[in-house]
Amino acid sequence: MRIEDYALVGDMQSAALVGRNGSIDWLCLPRFDSPACFARLLGDPSHGFWWLGPSSGGPATSRAYRGETLVLESVWDTPAGTVKVIDFMPPRHLNPDLVRIVEGVSGTVEMSTEIRIRFDYGRIVPWVRRLDGNLQAIGGPDSVWVHSSIPLKGGDYKHRATFRVSAGERQTFVFTWHPSHQPRPEEIDPIDQLAETEAFWSSWVASGRHGGPWRDAVVRSMITLKGLTYAPTGGIVAAPTTSLPEDIGGVRNWDYRYCWLRDATMTLDALTQSGYLEEAGAWREWLLRAIAGRPQDLQIMYGVAGERRLPETTLEWLPGYEASRPVRIGNGAVDQLQLDVYGEVVNCLYQSRRHGLPPNAHAWQLTRKLMDFLESGWDQPDEGLWEVRGPRRHFTHSKVMAWVAADRAVRLVEELDRPGPAGRWRALADRIHAEVLRKGYDPARNTFTQSYGSRELDAALLLIPMVGFLPPEDPRVIGTIEAVERELSSDGFILRYPIAEANSVDGLPGGEGAFLACSFWLAEAKARIGRKEEAIELFERLLALRNDVGLLAEEYDPRYGRLAGNFPQAFSHVPLIHTAQALS
């Protein structure tokens, strides 16, 4: 299936991808970054999946989330009748549960299910036994119980069942993971949990502030972002998947199941503007724990509990999504220097305080330490926000975000009464600002450039007016917006930067699709410079790229007319929210 054929269900600690055909092809337990027990997404049926649908097969006639929740309902209309399958993961109690409920709507439909449990990304075939009519699968540290109202028949390392469901009838399935050394987990009631799960999500949405002409798209994005939050710590993952390719069949396959400071700060900004201060407070506590230590040791990403070591390796036994190899787990970019994260962190702490989060002495001490480092380290070359694997450069966006750090630190002192050397920090901000205007701007072309002295452009330059570095009406801002649209456009959508053999900044072979966040940035930038009709037109085109349940991947590839990259992607849904707010 295509990436857009999947939908997300999750319990705010892990998530599953459910295909349009009723197959769950990706699930990592017990955490987002744990080894997958269903990994067909990156391989073939032998790597694990769980299919449930009419015996005749085929995609669902329709599917949607039930109201404003993360409960998925897929409907099949068949010649014999209509049936629906409800998929969800209840907010976690002690162990993670995946629930599937079959409901007959009309007539009588023959249904089938097949489940292949494979631990460690499809490498381990577990030992399965039947106890009290239920299945238990054990493999190393992992154990799974499958509670089914229909007997499952085993054979050839898989379990199957065929059954009929008539109007008004229900059959239920519950998949529960627990550590193999612990006692058998307590069974849950799937029907009770359905009601509780729907109530949880509906209540959470109602606690926020939502409005405007694109409310439905914004709320669905908010629910997706909440679903990518790791509830025990407050960390927010960039995506629940690894190695979905940016270039179908290529090598640009990365593990996004970690907490990027950049993505998380932008996510928290969107949440705080909608009134979700509890998430902002939890993330701030996660941040303080994760980056505790020397400011020069700040990483661009961490594990969901704040882990720092995320070694990158490849899984050679997986052929990859549509032969996109290698399949990677871990992320080598964890060791990169990206100066922009200092600006994003300080800005997030500032915005959280502005929106009502109470002051925190530890957070302010951290801010001062970050500024101590930036005062001497802001002028270093770095890898930039796109995590390029070419040589370090003086990326213009990185310098702009260093300015943001200094500017927001001054505001924390002057607007929010925090004690600190505002005069010294303002002088630092002025020094950075002057250098960017001198070295990062090409007056002959009237545009800022990707790095000092380069001719290449970078879509991140669209953020210059958003962060307040220059006002939107400044001719240099308008010239940059026009240049980015002119030179980085692909079928009207925006690439991150030019990718060509002659451009050594990237350091990787192959191409990629249009980066959806960058396209949303262009729409917001157009709105800020008064071109609202153009902004709305682009925004509506971007909304049309969402799949049938409102989800976006990292990129859209105009060559093939399909989504690409890890899915769903927080870094796509956050600018959707920001752009909708700007246009509203």
Backbone hydrogen bonds, N-H to C=O, Kabsch-Sander energy under -0.5 kcal/mol:
donor,donor_aa,acceptor,acceptor_aa,energy
5,D,2,R,-1.7
6,Y,3,I,-1.6
7,A,18,V,-2.0
9,V,16,A,-2.0
11,D,14,S,-1.5
12,M,14,S,-0.6
13,Q,14,S,-0.7
16,A,9,V,-3.0
17,L,26,W,-2.0
18,V,7,A,-2.6
18,V,16,A,-0.5
19,G,17,L,-0.5
19,G,23,S,-3.5
20,R,5,D,-1.1
22,G,19,G,-2.0
24,I,50,W,-2.7
25,D,17,L,-1.5
25,D,23,S,-0.8
26,W,17,L,-0.8
27,L,38,F,-1.5
28,C,15,A,-0.9
29,L,35,P,-1.1
32,F,13,Q,-1.1
34,S,31,R,-1.5
37,C,27,L,-2.8
38,F,27,L,-1.2
39,A,47,H,-1.6
40,R,48,G,-1.9
41,L,25,D,-2.2
42,L,39,A,-1.7
43,G,40,R,-1.7
47,H,44,D,-2.5
48,G,45,P,-1.7
49,F,116,R,-1.2
50,W,24,I,-1.3
51,W,114,E,-2.8
52,L,22,G,-1.3
53,G,112,S,-2.2
55,S,110,E,-2.5
57,G,54,P,-2.3
60,A,20,R,-2.7
61,T,75,V,-1.7
62,S,75,V,-1.8
64,A,73,E,-2.1
66,R,71,V,-2.9
67,G,65,Y,-1.0
69,T,67,G,-1.3
72,L,70,L,-0.6
72,L,87,D,-2.5
73,E,64,A,-2.7
74,S,85,V,-2.7
75,V,62,S,-3.3
76,W,83,V,-2.9
78,T,76,W,-0.6
78,T,81,G,-3.1
81,G,78,T,-1.1
82,T,106,S,-1.4
83,V,76,W,-2.2
84,K,103,E,-2.6
85,V,74,S,-2.7
86,I,101,I,-2.9
87,D,72,L,-2.6
87,D,85,V,-0.6
88,F,99,V,-1.8
92,R,11,D,-0.8
93,H,95,N,-0.7
98,L,175,F,-2.5
99,V,88,F,-2.9
100,R,173,F,-2.7
101,I,86,I,-2.3
102,V,171,Q,-3.2
103,E,84,K,-2.8
104,G,169,E,-2.5
105,V,82,T,-2.6
106,S,82,T,-1.9
108,T,80,A,-1.5
109,V,165,V,-2.4
111,M,109,V,-0.5
111,M,163,F,-3.9
112,S,53,G,-2.9
113,T,161,A,-2.1
114,E,51,W,-2.0
115,I,159,H,-2.5
116,R,49,F,-2.9
118,R,37,C,-2.2
118,R,116,R,-0.5
119,F,124,I,-1.8
121,Y,36,A,-2.1
122,G,36,A,-0.7
122,G,118,R,-0.7
123,R,119,F,-0.6
123,R,120,D,-1.3
124,I,119,F,-2.6
125,V,123,R,-0.6
127,W,138,I,-2.8
128,V,126,P,-0.5
129,R,136,Q,-2.3
131,L,134,N,-2.7
134,N,131,L,-2.5
135,L,146,V,-2.0
136,Q,129,R,-2.7
137,A,144,V,-2.9
138,I,127,W,-2.6
139,G,142,D,-2.4
142,D,139,G,-1.7
143,S,178,H,-1.2
144,V,137,A,-2.5
145,W,176,T,-2.9
146,V,135,L,-2.4
147,H,145,W,-0.6
147,H,174,V,-2.9
148,S,146,V,-0.6
149,S,172,T,-2.4
153,K,160,R,-3.4
155,G,158,K,-1.9
158,K,155,G,-0.6
159,H,115,I,-2.0
160,R,153,K,-2.6
161,A,113,T,-1.7
163,F,111,M,-2.5
165,V,109,V,-2.1
167,A,107,G,-1.4
168,G,104,G,-2.4
169,E,166,S,-2.5
171,Q,102,V,-1.9
173,F,100,R,-2.2
174,V,147,H,-2.6
175,F,98,L,-2.9
176,T,145,W,-2.9
176,T,174,V,-0.6
177,W,96,P,-1.9
178,H,143,S,-2.6
180,S,141,P,-2.2
182,Q,179,P,-1.9
193,Q,189,D,-2.5
194,L,190,P,-1.7
195,A,191,I,-1.7
196,E,192,D,-2.2
197,T,193,Q,-2.7
198,E,194,L,-2.4
199,A,195,A,-2.1
200,F,196,E,-2.3
201,W,197,T,-2.1
202,S,198,E,-2.3
203,S,199,A,-2.3
204,W,200,F,-2.3
205,V,201,W,-2.5
206,A,202,S,-2.1
207,S,203,S,-1.1
207,S,204,W,-0.7
208,G,205,V,-1.7
209,R,274,S,-3.0
210,H,208,G,-0.6
215,R,212,G,-1.3
218,V,214,W,-2.2
219,V,215,R,-3.1
220,R,216,D,-2.3
221,S,217,A,-1.9
222,M,218,V,-2.6
223,I,219,V,-2.6
224,T,220,R,-2.0
225,L,221,S,-2.5
226,K,222,M,-2.5
227,G,223,I,-2.3
228,L,224,T,-0.9
228,L,225,L,-0.6
229,T,226,K,-1.6
230,Y,235,G,-3.7
231,A,12,M,-3.4
231,A,229,T,-1.1
233,T,230,Y,-1.4
234,G,230,Y,-2.8
235,G,230,Y,-0.6
235,G,304,V,-0.5
237,V,228,L,-2.4
238,A,256,Y,-0.7
238,A,258,Y,-2.0
239,A,256,Y,-1.7
243,S,254,W,-2.5
246,E,252,R,-2.1
249,G,321,Y,-0.5
250,G,247,D,-3.3
253,N,251,V,-2.3
255,D,330,G,-0.6
256,Y,241,T,-1.5
256,Y,254,W,-0.7
259,C,302,Y,-3.1
260,W,258,Y,-0.9
261,L,300,I,-2.5
262,R,300,I,-0.5
264,A,260,W,-2.7
265,T,261,L,-2.6
266,M,262,R,-2.0
267,T,263,D,-2.4
268,L,264,A,-2.8
269,D,265,T,-1.9
270,A,266,M,-1.8
271,L,267,T,-2.4
272,T,268,L,-3.0
273,Q,269,D,-1.9
274,S,270,A,-0.8
274,S,271,L,-0.6
275,G,272,T,-1.7
276,Y,271,L,-2.7
277,L,275,G,-1.5
280,A,276,Y,-1.2
281,G,277,L,-2.8
282,A,278,E,-2.3
283,W,279,E,-2.6
284,R,280,A,-2.3
285,E,281,G,-1.9
286,W,282,A,-2.2
287,L,283,W,-3.0
288,L,284,R,-2.4
289,R,285,E,-1.8
290,A,286,W,-2.9
291,I,287,L,-2.5
292,A,289,R,-0.7
297,D,294,R,-1.8
298,L,295,P,-1.6
302,Y,259,C,-1.6
303,G,307,E,-2.5
306,G,303,G,-2.2
310,L,308,R,-0.8
313,T,329,I,-2.8
315,L,327,V,-2.5
316,E,314,T,-0.9
318,L,315,L,-1.6
320,G,42,L,-2.2
323,A,320,G,-1.5
324,S,321,Y,-1.1
325,R,323,A,-1.0
328,R,326,P,-0.6
329,I,313,T,-2.4
331,N,310,L,-2.2
334,V,331,N,-1.7
335,D,332,G,-1.4
336,Q,333,A,-2.0
338,Q,336,Q,-0.6
341,V,338,Q,-1.4
342,Y,339,L,-1.1
343,G,339,L,-0.8
344,E,340,D,-2.0
345,V,341,V,-2.6
346,V,342,Y,-2.2
347,N,343,G,-2.5
348,C,344,E,-2.1
349,L,345,V,-2.3
350,Y,346,V,-2.1
351,Q,347,N,-3.0
352,S,348,C,-2.6
353,R,349,L,-1.6
354,R,350,Y,-2.4
355,H,351,Q,-2.0
356,G,353,R,-1.5
357,L,352,S,-2.8
364,W,360,N,-2.1
365,Q,361,A,-2.3
366,L,362,H,-2.4
367,T,363,A,-2.3
368,R,364,W,-2.3
369,K,365,Q,-1.9
370,L,366,L,-2.5
371,M,367,T,-2.1
372,D,368,R,-2.0
373,F,369,K,-1.9
374,L,370,L,-2.3
375,E,371,M,-2.2
376,S,372,D,-0.6
376,S,373,F,-1.2
377,G,373,F,-2.1
378,W,374,L,-2.0
380,Q,377,G,-1.5
382,D,393,R,-3.1
383,E,337,L,-2.7
384,G,337,L,-0.6
387,E,384,G,-1.7
388,V,383,E,-1.2
389,R,506,D,-2.0
390,G,505,V,-0.9
393,R,382,D,-2.5
395,F,393,R,-1.4
396,T,450,Q,-2.2
397,H,450,Q,-0.5
399,K,395,F,-1.7
400,V,396,T,-2.4
401,M,397,H,-2.4
402,A,398,S,-1.6
403,W,399,K,-2.1
404,V,400,V,-2.0
405,A,401,M,-2.0
406,A,402,A,-1.9
407,D,403,W,-3.0
408,R,404,V,-2.9
409,A,405,A,-1.9
410,V,406,A,-2.0
411,R,407,D,-2.0
412,L,408,R,-2.4
413,V,409,A,-1.4
414,E,410,V,-3.0
415,E,411,R,-3.2
416,L,411,R,-1.0
417,D,413,V,-0.8
418,R,412,L,-1.8
422,A,420,G,-2.0
425,W,421,P,-2.2
426,R,422,A,-2.6
427,A,423,G,-2.0
428,L,424,R,-1.9
429,A,425,W,-2.6
430,D,426,R,-2.4
431,R,427,A,-2.1
432,I,428,L,-2.5
433,H,429,A,-2.6
434,A,430,D,-2.3
435,E,431,R,-1.8
436,V,432,I,-2.5
437,L,433,H,-2.1
438,R,434,A,-1.6
439,K,435,E,-3.3
440,G,436,V,-2.3
442,D,447,T,-3.1
445,R,442,D,-0.6
446,N,442,D,-1.2
447,T,442,D,-1.5
449,T,440,G,-2.5
450,Q,456,E,-3.1
452,Y,394,H,-2.1
453,G,439,K,-1.1
454,S,451,S,-2.0
459,A,496,R,-3.0
461,L,458,D,-2.0
462,L,459,A,-2.0
463,L,460,A,-1.8
464,I,461,L,-1.6
467,V,463,L,-2.2
468,G,465,P,-0.7
469,F,464,I,-1.7
470,L,464,I,-0.8
474,D,471,P,-1.8
477,V,474,D,-0.9
478,I,474,D,-2.1
479,G,475,P,-2.6
480,T,476,R,-1.7
481,I,477,V,-2.5
482,E,478,I,-2.3
483,A,479,G,-2.2
484,V,480,T,-2.7
485,E,481,I,-2.2
486,R,482,E,-2.0
487,E,483,A,-2.9
488,L,484,V,-2.4
490,S,493,F,-3.5
493,F,490,S,-1.7
495,L,488,L,-2.9
500,A,498,P,-0.6
503,N,500,A,-1.6
504,S,502,A,-0.9
506,D,503,N,-0.8
513,G,246,E,-0.9
514,A,556,Y,-2.8
515,F,494,I,-1.5
516,L,514,A,-0.6
516,L,554,E,-1.7
519,S,515,F,-1.6
520,F,516,L,-2.2
521,W,517,A,-2.4
522,L,518,C,-2.0
523,A,519,S,-1.8
524,E,520,F,-2.6
525,A,521,W,-2.9
526,K,522,L,-2.6
527,A,523,A,-1.9
528,R,524,E,-2.1
529,I,525,A,-1.4
530,G,527,A,-1.2
531,R,526,K,-2.7
532,K,530,G,-1.0
535,A,531,R,-2.2
536,I,532,K,-2.9
537,E,533,E,-2.2
538,L,534,E,-2.3
539,F,535,A,-2.7
540,E,536,I,-2.7
541,R,537,E,-1.7
542,L,538,L,-2.2
543,L,539,F,-2.5
544,A,540,E,-1.6
545,L,542,L,-1.5
546,R,543,L,-1.3
547,N,551,L,-2.2
550,G,547,N,-2.2
554,E,566,N,-1.0
555,E,564,A,-2.9
556,Y,514,A,-2.4
557,D,562,R,-3.1
560,Y,557,D,-1.0
561,G,557,D,-1.6
562,R,557,D,-1.3
564,A,555,E,-2.5
565,G,245,P,-2.5
569,Q,552,L,-2.2
570,A,238,A,-2.7
570,A,568,P,-0.6
572,S,569,Q,-1.4
573,H,569,Q,-1.6
574,V,570,A,-2.5
576,L,572,S,-1.0
577,I,573,H,-1.8
578,H,574,V,-2.3
579,T,575,P,-2.8
580,A,576,L,-2.3
581,Q,577,I,-2.4
582,A,578,H,-2.4
583,L,579,T,-2.7
584,S,580,A,-1.5
